[in-house]
């Protein structure tokens, strides 16, 4: 039963990150200051890097709250350790120096998939934006 609840928490964290990601991309894309300018792509990329960090922190908060409970723990268990572990999971780097035990592992597996999808979403969106700029620059 705890495992099912852990997957439920993973789903909530995923939903929050997807909404944050979508909202940020939509707001940045519709910003009149960024539209049609090459510097807009640079601002977009920098802003989306910040958004990815926020999403890493969202999962880190989940790990921190869940650690030391019936959900298991992330070795280290300080908030900074949870941020580091979350960044490792989100980017699918998976260094292995910190590791989850117990049902909190469900969140870790989910975060790897979420990070992969959201990073790809940012990359494809950036490409589409740059393609639009390149078409405007053609003679």
C-alpha positions as CSV (number, residue, x, y, z in Angstrom):
1,X,0.0,0.0,0.0
2,X,2.9,2.4,0.8
3,X,4.3,1.7,-2.7
4,X,1.1,2.8,-4.3
5,X,1.1,6.0,-2.2
6,X,4.7,6.6,-3.3
7,X,3.7,6.4,-6.9
8,X,0.8,8.7,-6.2
9,X,3.3,11.2,-4.7
10,X,5.5,10.8,-7.8
11,X,2.4,11.5,-10.0
12,X,1.7,14.7,-8.1
13,X,5.3,15.9,-8.3
14,X,5.2,15.1,-12.0
15,X,2.0,17.1,-12.5
16,X,3.4,20.1,-10.7
17,X,6.6,20.0,-12.8
18,X,4.7,19.7,-16.1
19,X,2.5,22.6,-15.2
20,X,5.5,24.7,-14.1
21,X,7.3,23.8,-17.3
22,X,4.3,24.5,-19.6
23,X,3.5,27.8,-17.9
24,X,7.1,29.0,-18.2
25,X,7.4,28.1,-21.8
26,X,4.1,29.6,-22.7
27,X,4.8,32.8,-20.9
28,X,8.3,33.1,-22.4
29,X,7.1,32.3,-25.9
30,X,4.3,34.9,-25.8
31,X,6.6,37.6,-24.3
32,X,6.6,40.4,-26.9
33,X,10.2,41.4,-25.8
34,X,11.5,38.0,-26.9
35,X,9.6,37.4,-30.0
36,X,11.5,37.7,-33.3
37,X,14.8,38.6,-31.7
38,X,17.9,36.3,-31.7
39,X,18.6,37.5,-28.1
40,X,15.2,36.1,-27.2
41,X,16.5,32.6,-27.8
42,X,19.3,33.2,-25.4
43,X,17.0,34.6,-22.8
44,X,14.6,31.6,-23.3
45,X,17.4,29.1,-22.8
46,X,18.7,30.8,-19.7
47,X,15.2,31.1,-18.3
48,X,14.4,27.4,-19.0
49,X,17.6,26.4,-17.2
50,X,16.3,28.2,-14.2
51,X,12.9,26.4,-14.7
52,X,14.7,23.0,-14.8
53,X,16.5,23.9,-11.5
54,X,13.1,24.7,-10.0
55,X,11.8,21.4,-11.1
56,X,14.8,19.6,-9.5
57,X,14.1,21.5,-6.3
58,X,10.4,20.4,-6.4
59,X,11.5,16.7,-6.5
60,X,14.2,17.4,-3.9
61,X,11.5,18.7,-1.6
62,X,9.5,15.6,-2.1
63,X,12.6,13.4,-1.2
64,X,13.3,15.5,1.8
65,X,9.7,15.3,3.1
66,X,9.5,11.5,2.4
67,X,13.0,10.6,3.8
68,X,13.1,9.0,7.2
69,X,9.4,8.0,7.1
70,X,7.6,4.8,6.0
71,X,8.7,5.7,2.5
72,X,12.3,5.0,3.2
73,X,15.2,7.4,2.8
74,X,17.7,9.0,0.5
75,X,21.2,8.4,1.9
76,X,22.5,11.6,3.4
77,X,19.0,13.0,3.9
78,X,19.9,16.7,4.3
79,X,18.1,19.0,2.0
80,X,21.3,19.7,0.1
81,X,21.8,16.0,-0.4
82,X,18.2,15.7,-1.6
83,X,18.9,18.5,-4.2
84,X,22.1,16.8,-5.4
85,X,20.3,13.4,-5.6
86,X,17.4,15.0,-7.4
87,X,19.7,16.7,-10.0
88,X,21.4,13.3,-10.5
89,X,18.0,11.6,-11.1
90,X,16.5,14.4,-13.2
91,X,19.4,14.5,-15.6
92,X,19.6,10.6,-15.5
93,X,23.3,11.0,-14.6
94,X,22.8,8.5,-11.7
95,X,26.2,8.8,-10.0
96,X,25.3,6.3,-7.3
97,X,27.0,8.0,-4.4
98,X,23.6,8.8,-2.8
99,X,20.8,6.3,-3.2
100,X,17.2,5.8,-2.2
101,X,15.9,2.9,-0.1
102,X,12.3,1.8,0.3
103,X,9.3,3.0,-1.6
104,X,10.8,6.4,-2.3
105,X,12.6,4.6,-5.2
106,X,9.3,5.0,-7.1
107,X,9.8,8.7,-7.1
108,X,13.4,8.4,-8.3
109,X,12.4,6.2,-11.3
110,X,9.7,8.6,-12.2
111,X,11.9,11.6,-11.9
112,X,14.4,10.2,-14.4
113,X,11.6,9.9,-17.0
114,X,10.2,13.3,-16.1
115,X,13.6,14.9,-16.5
116,X,14.2,13.2,-19.8
117,X,10.8,14.3,-21.2
118,X,11.0,17.9,-19.9
119,X,14.6,18.4,-21.2
120,X,13.6,17.1,-24.6
121,X,10.5,19.3,-24.6
122,X,12.7,22.3,-23.9
123,X,15.2,21.3,-26.7
124,X,12.5,20.8,-29.3
125,X,10.7,24.0,-28.4
126,X,14.1,25.9,-28.6
127,X,14.7,24.4,-32.0
128,X,11.3,25.4,-33.3
129,X,11.8,28.9,-32.0
130,X,15.3,29.1,-33.7
131,X,13.9,27.7,-36.9
132,X,11.3,30.4,-37.0
133,X,14.1,33.0,-36.5
134,X,16.2,31.5,-39.3
135,X,13.3,31.6,-41.7
136,X,12.8,35.3,-41.0
137,X,16.5,35.9,-41.8
138,X,16.4,34.3,-45.2
139,X,16.8,36.6,-48.1
